[in-house]
């Protein structure tokens, strides 16, 4: 029983992802804009880290193939959705799913353009 109480209250007051909530990244006297330069620096560092991890120039061909295969999968899912329409009682759910898949295709096109220009 004591172990259970300990486990429940051990992380009391800690919100996941917000351990540093007490440290403000903006200057309270300057408002939100006061911390903009620091934010841009942190964002630039994050982009650099992701770029270093992905190595787009080295793996461009593989990434392009992956995006094309994902596009093929979406096409197949869209076809499957169309073929599973209930002709006796059609509903909007299938059409919403098709629209969402279409948006995913647009997203993949943007990813492919990004990979190509990188």
N, C-alpha and C positions, 0 to 999 in steps of 0.2 A: 504494500500500500504506500509506504514511504517512497519507494522507488518511482511509483506512478506519479505521485505529487511532485517529486523532484523533476521528472521529465517534463511535466506540464509547465512548471513555473521556471524552468531553467532558462528559457529564451524569452521570458516575460519582458516586454518593452522593446524587443527587436523586431522590426518590420523587415521582411525579406526584401533585399535590394535597396534598402534605405538605411543601412548601418551608419552612413555618414550624414544622416539627415541634419545633424546639429551643425555641420560645417556648411556655411552658405557659400555658394559659388558666385554670388553677386554681391556687390557692395550695397548695403542697405541705404547709405546716404546718396548713392548715385542711381538707385533703382535698377531695373533689369539691364539697361544699357551699360551700366558700370562694369558688368562682368562679361560683356560681349567679346572682348579681346581674348580673355582667358578661355571662353567657350570655343572660339574659332581655333585657338591653339590646340585644345583637347580634341576637337573634331578633326583637325588636320592630322594629328598623331594617330587617331583611330583609322582614318583613311589610309595612311601610310602603312600601318600594321596589316590591314586587310589586303592591300596591294602586294605587300611582301609575302603574305601567306598564299594568295591565289596564284601568283606568278603567271599572269595572263599571257604574257609574251611567249613563255615557254610551253604552256599547255593550251594555247588558243585552239588548235585543231580538235583536241579532245573536248573542250568546252563547247565548241560549235556543234560537234556530233551529239553531245548530251542535250543541247537545246533543241536540235532537230528531232531527236528521239522523243523528247518531252512533247514537242509539237505533234508528232505522230500519235502519241498516247492520248492527247487531248482530242485529236480528230476522231480516234476510235471511241472515246468516251462520249463524244457528241453524237456519233452515229448510233451508239448503243442506247443513248437517251431518246433519240428520235424513234428508234425501233421499238422501244418499250412504252410508247405513248398508249394510254388506255383510250381506245377509240369509242368505247361506250360511255365513258365518263371522263373526258379530258379535264385536266386541271392545270393551273398555272405553274405548279411545282416543277414539272419537266421543262417548261419553257424558261423558268428562272435558272434552272441548272444549266441549260444550254447557253443562256446569256452569260452566266458566270464563267463557263468554260471558254466562251468567246473572249471575255475580258482577259482570261489567263493566256490565251493565244496572243493577244495584244501585248501583254507583259513579256512573253517570251520573245516576241519580235524586238521589243526594246532592249532586252538583255542581249540578244544577238547583235544588234547595232552597237551596243556598248562594247562587247567583246571585239567586234571588228575594228572599232576605232582605237582600241587600246593597244 
